[in-house]
Amino acid sequence: MSSFESKRFDNPDETRPFADKGEVKIVSIGGGVVGHVTFEPGWKWTEHVRPIAGTESCQAAHVGYVLSGRQVVKMDDGSEFEISAGDVVSIPAGHDGWTVGDEPCVVIDFAGMATYAKPN
């Protein structure tokens, strides 16, 4: 039988810092993993997470809600799009991304966080 759960990002189950310029706070809940991700200005996946992930591009698929800031996402096929505060996004595996502007890009990610920025 299921039971009620409640967790807060100010007391996460785990915090994974990037190489620099951000972190992801992880809560495990309801059999899944949810991340509160802060991408600081100047953050770029290839510079700040690739050294941790060890892959050429991000291989996590994401479904999330952008709380603040902006980010450009570039897919392995070369297509690019921008996400910003208020967007609900689905980003397939195989991409790079970087924060745009002087405001942190903060995202609640409901998929793809189980191993994101987790050292192998």
N, C-alpha and C positions, 0 to 999 in steps of 0.2 A: 504494500500500500504506500502511496506517495504521502509525503508530509510537506508542510509549508516550510520554505526557506527564505531567508532575507539576509543579504550581505551588503556591504558598503565599500566603495572604492577607497575611502579613507582608512580602511583596515583590510587591504587586499590579502588574498591567500599567497600571492607571490608578486614581486616587482622585478621586472627585467629591464635594466638600463641598456640603452643603445651604446655604441662605442663612444658617442658624444651626442649632445643635442636632443635628448628626450628619453622617454621610457614608456613601458606599458605596465599598467597595474592589472593583475589577473584575479578574477574571482571564478571559482568553480561552483556552479549552481545548476540544479535541475538536470544533472547528467551532462551538462555542457560547460563551455568556457566562454566568458565574456571579458573583453579587454577595454580598458580606458587608456587610450593611447595619446601621448603628447609628443608631437613633432615640433621641436623648437625651430625658430627661424634659422635658415642655413642647413637644415637637415636634408639629407639625400640618402635614399635606401642603399645605393651602391657604395657610399662612403661610411655609413653609420650602422647598417645592419648586415650587409653582405659579408663583412669579416666574421660575423657571428654565425650567419646561416651557412656560408660556404658554397652558395650557389650563384650562378651568373645573374639571375634575376629572382625576384620574390616568387616563390612557388606556393604561397598561401593564397587561397581564394577568400575574399573578404565580403561581408555583408555588414554595413554599418550606417551610423548616423553621424554627420559632421556637426559638432557643437559650435566650433569657432574656427576661424582662419580659412586658408585656402591651400590646395595642393594640386600639382600637376601630376598625372599618372601617364606613363608612356608604356604601352604594351610592347611585347617582344616583336610584334609585326610592324612596329613603327607608329601606330596610331596613338594619338594623345588626346586627353581630355582633362578638364579642370573640375575639381570638386570644391565646394565651399559651404559655409555655415548654412544649415537647413536642408542640405541634400541627404537623401537616403540613397546609398550606393551599393552596387554589386560589382566587384572588381574580380575578374577571373585570375587564376594563377598565371604567372609569366609576365611580370611588369617591373618597372622601376617607378619611383615617385620622389617628389621633392616639395618642400614647403615653399610657398610663394609669399613674399612680403615680410613685414616685420612682426606679425602676430603669429603665435603658435597655432598650429592646426591640431585641434583636439577632436578625436573620433571615438565613439563607442562602437566597438566591433563585436558582432554576435557570432562570427564564423572566422576561422583561420587563425585564432589566437592560441590554440593548444600548443603549438611548437614555435610560434613566431618569436624571433629574437632569443631563442633558447639555444645556448651552446650545445653543440652535438657531442 
